[in-house]
Amino acid sequence: MKEKILQLLRSSDLTVSGESLSGSLGISRVSIWKHIRTLQSMGYTIDAGPKGYRLMDTPDIPYPWEIPRRSGLIHHFEEIGSTMAKARELARNGCPHMTVVVAERQINGRGRLNRTWQSEAGGLYFTVVLRPDISPILSARVNLRSATVLVKTLRRLYAVDAGLKWPNDILVGDKKLCGMLLELEAEGDSVSFINVGIGINLNNDPARDVPTAVSICSLLGNRVSKTAFLCAFLDALELAMKKPLDESVISAWKAYTVTLNRPVQVVTLKETFTGQAVDIDETGALILQTPQGISMKVTYGDCFHTPKTLPNLPA
């Protein structure tokens, strides 16, 4: 009903009477007023007077009805423990492909190696439930494809020189703009679901607490629309996931990486590896050349770059 009321208010530049809304929607004028009051409490600026209602301003909050084509797939929360945990619950209960859990703030957001992900107001925090028809061995390619779609969307919308740091961070220069986390469940030889959790510094200021982080707002000098970005990314991801997860996934990721051909240190819960990052294999594992001349594969961990001039990336 909120979506329908907003559609009618947006269809006119003039005041829309309560009688007109009531007749169009088949509910009482008292019900209309209650819905208007709810919308006002959610951040919508609606001028209410004797002649009716007029929508003056819309909050930049990705409510389901603000993404009409996906409204049935969007689960929005003002505050939540973790979008990943909620998405896991929905996925186990059979929610559809491309279901999204998005929150204004997370209390227990987490990153790799169970680290806490700061989720302050102004950032965009969401998890997408994917149900690709693949075997678990190809699941890492979903990570690479999702990261590539994300970096291309950031570059297209904001013209920032974003690049991919293995395994799934996005940097601008040497500062972190975005982090990703994947969670998978499989049944036998088939993936049941892959949840892609994403946190992006859009309109927040992470550098106050984390000097190595940056936001789109600080880069551009102005705020950007969280809802518009989420719409653009979901459209691009849905289209990309319809394509085969073949070798092109690897080459596309490499086109935007800032990790290869440089010295790195990869830290896991148990070990630390140091060497030159020379390639990734077909599963997304990082191939290191150690100082002793040994070639080795690292499948997971936090990757730290040695400062150097970053490579030129495609637009």
Buried (B, 14 or more C-beta within 10 A) or exposed (E): EBEBBBEBBEEEEEBBBBEBBBEBBEBEBEBBBEBBEEBBEEEBEBEBEEEBBBBEEBBBBBBBBBBEEBEEBBBBBEEBBBBBBBBBEBBEEEBEBBBBBBBBBBEEBBBBEEEEBBBBEBBBBBBBBBBBEBEBEBBBBBBBBBBBBBBBBBBEBBEBBBBBBBBBBBBBBEBBBBBBBBBBEBEEEEBBBBBBBBBBBBBBBBBEEEEEBBBBBBBEEEEBBBBBBBBBBBBBBBEBBEEEBEEEBBEBBBEBBBBBEBBBBBBBEEEEBBBBBEBBEEBBBBBBBEEEEEEBEBEBBBBEBEEEEBEEBEE
